Amino acid sequence: MTPFLQTRGLRHCPACGARAGIRIIYGSPPMEVYFLHERGEVVLGECRRDKSSPNWHCKVCGHRWVERAERAMH
């Protein structure tokens, strides 16, 4: 399993509260991540990412937010 897939799982959106947050993947991910994107399981971000770039996207309201990787999955 690639590091991209280890971070899968829905999050609660801090804006609307829906459990519809999906991971934003930056850079040039492997082909398996493109398939996840086609199924709506991840969002593809830009090529470069900095510390302030959001890493989660709400499928309900469109809000994007930063969440630390250390935080436990819901």
LINLINSUL-V891895 format. One record per backbone hydrogen bond with DSSP energy under -0.5 kcal/mol. CO is the residue of the C=O (numbers start at 1). NH is the residue of the N-H. Records with the same first field share a line. If there is no record, write none. Layout:
CO->NH  NH
This chain:
2->5  6
3->7
4->7
5->8
11->20  21
13->17
18->13  20
20->59
21->11
22->57
23->25  43
24->26
25->45
27->29
30->33  34
31->35
32->36
33->37
34->38
35->39
36->41  42
37->40
41->23
43->25  45
46->27
50->53
55->24
56->65
57->22  59
58->62
63->58
65->55  56
68->71
